[in-house]
Amino acid sequence: VSAHNLKSYSIPVSSELLRPTPPGTGEDLVNWLGNNAVSIDDKEADSKFHEAGILQEDEHVAFAFKTGRDSLYLTNKRLFVVDTQGVTGKRKEYMSVPWDSIRVWSVESAGNFDLDMEMRCWFKGFWDNKVKQDLRSGRADIIAIQQYIAHFVIGNANGIAALKYAQSVSSMPAGSMDKFLSYVTNDAIVKDPQAISEKLHTSPRILQEDETLESAYKCGRDLFLFSTKRIIEIDVKGITGKSVEYKSYPLRYNKAFKIETEGHLLNGPGVKVYTEDENIDQNFAKGSSDIWPLHQILSKKLLDEVHVEIDDDIRF
């Protein structure tokens, strides 16, 4: 009996999620330079692990990567890391991170100077609770990896909207001073969630089929998004903006939150969400954002939906 309300590993992953990202969906995915992990044959890895008796009978490898003597595997049950140690390589460490312990994850495309892509997962734990893997640019599909992780971590999450109506788009108030203050303080301004949602369902495919955006804010070049299942930070990095990180915080695992209404002078409204990773702390442009829809979303997802934690008392 599953007590974590995650999508069962026995439910097949849609072939659509594993479909290669079309060429042109970000030039950063076509950089063939770098010397980190490269994709290896997942079927061959699956066969070898089953022959060795390491994987369970109903467990299968979907993604496999090798960097030097070490390797990383994504199965339908866990994130599996094999770390070869010592001069001779005789000593090996096998680390397993079940999908139901993942609390935050991100994928990052390659940039002009940093030629590697990156995948990071934070799991429930107190120390050393992060798995980080550099991936050779052009030899791994980070969007498909992101979709695969989302399938298991938030696939069963309630995709029903918390807001009765989609967030309306409000423009900045007239006045050059207000626009200037928003610029210099780098505060987020509200954007059209429906338009961004349509984009993130196709190119790149970040959102799930039953997942939509309820609130969207633009902060400089970055995006701060509230979907029906998670908070997503899209961080555009570097001078050219070629490197982009997509970081997901499942709403089901957030611990607490607070909102602040706007004050005098430069003080716009803000929201802080306490998570398993670094807390999310976002300020919004003064006069441009209604903070209460975010309060409604977080209240609905954190208070009305009961989530059983791994260390809670589980009874069969």
Buried (B, 14 or more C-beta within 10 A) or exposed (E): EEBBBBBEBEEEBEEEBBEEBEEEBBEBBEBEEBEBBBBBEBEEBBEBBBEEEBBBEEBBBBBBBBBEEBBBBBBBBBBBBBEBEEEEEEEEEEEEBBBBBBBBBBBBBBBEEBBBBBBBBBBBEEEEBEBEBBBBBBBBBBBBBBBBBBBBBBBBBBBEBBBEEBBEEEEBEEEEEBBEBBEEBEBBBBBBBBEBBBBBBEBBBBBBEEBBBBBBBBBEEBBBBBBBBBBBBBBBBEEEEBBBBBBBBBBBBBEEBEBBEBEEEEEBBBBBBEBBBEBBEBBBBBBBBBBEBBBBBBEBBBEEBEBBEEEEEEEE
